[in-house]
């Protein structure tokens, strides 16, 4: 019983660590600097594991309205 419980704890902790690092590798933040036809130049903030020629999916952030008095 004790070995099964320890194996379960090890498996769950490994899943948590590996999924966290996979999610961190997926997301990069940056600003669009230039758009020329089908070519887009993006300035990346911080580190990003994307390389030249990688296929990416870009989702623009929605701007929130600021209400005042």
C-alpha positions as CSV (number, residue, x, y, z in Angstrom):
1,X,0.0,0.0,0.0
2,X,2.8,2.4,0.9
3,X,4.6,1.8,-2.4
4,X,1.5,2.4,-4.4
5,X,0.8,5.7,-2.6
6,X,4.4,6.8,-3.1
7,X,4.2,5.9,-6.8
8,X,1.0,7.9,-7.2
9,X,2.6,11.0,-5.5
10,X,5.7,10.7,-7.7
11,X,3.5,10.4,-10.9
12,X,1.3,13.4,-10.0
13,X,4.3,15.6,-9.1
14,X,6.0,14.7,-12.4
15,X,2.9,15.6,-14.4
16,X,2.7,19.0,-12.6
17,X,6.3,19.9,-13.3
18,X,6.3,18.8,-16.9
19,X,3.0,20.5,-17.8
20,X,4.2,23.8,-16.2
21,X,7.3,23.9,-18.3
22,X,5.4,23.0,-21.5
23,X,3.0,25.9,-20.9
24,X,5.9,28.3,-20.3
25,X,7.4,27.4,-23.6
26,X,4.3,28.1,-25.5
27,X,3.6,31.8,-24.7
28,X,5.7,34.8,-25.8
29,X,4.7,38.4,-25.4
30,X,5.6,41.2,-27.8
31,X,4.5,44.2,-29.8
32,X,3.8,44.3,-33.6
33,X,6.3,46.8,-35.1
34,X,5.5,46.5,-38.8
35,X,3.1,44.8,-41.2
36,X,3.9,44.5,-44.9
37,X,1.5,42.4,-46.9
38,X,1.9,38.8,-45.5
39,X,5.0,39.7,-43.4
40,X,4.7,40.9,-39.8
41,X,7.6,42.1,-37.6
42,X,7.1,41.5,-33.9
43,X,9.4,42.8,-31.1
44,X,9.5,40.1,-28.3
45,X,9.6,41.1,-24.6
46,X,11.9,38.7,-22.7
47,X,13.0,35.3,-23.8
48,X,11.1,33.2,-26.4
49,X,12.0,29.8,-27.7
50,X,10.6,30.5,-31.2
51,X,13.0,30.3,-34.1
52,X,13.0,31.6,-37.6
53,X,10.6,29.6,-39.7
54,X,8.5,28.3,-36.8
55,X,4.7,28.3,-37.4
56,X,2.8,30.4,-34.8
57,X,-0.7,31.4,-34.1
58,X,-1.2,35.1,-33.2
59,X,-4.2,36.2,-31.2
60,X,-4.6,39.9,-30.6
61,X,-5.4,41.1,-27.1
62,X,-8.7,42.9,-26.6
63,X,-8.5,46.5,-25.4
64,X,-10.5,47.2,-22.3
65,X,-12.6,50.4,-22.2
66,X,-11.9,52.8,-19.3
67,X,-14.9,54.5,-17.9
68,X,-14.5,57.8,-16.1
69,X,-16.7,60.1,-14.0
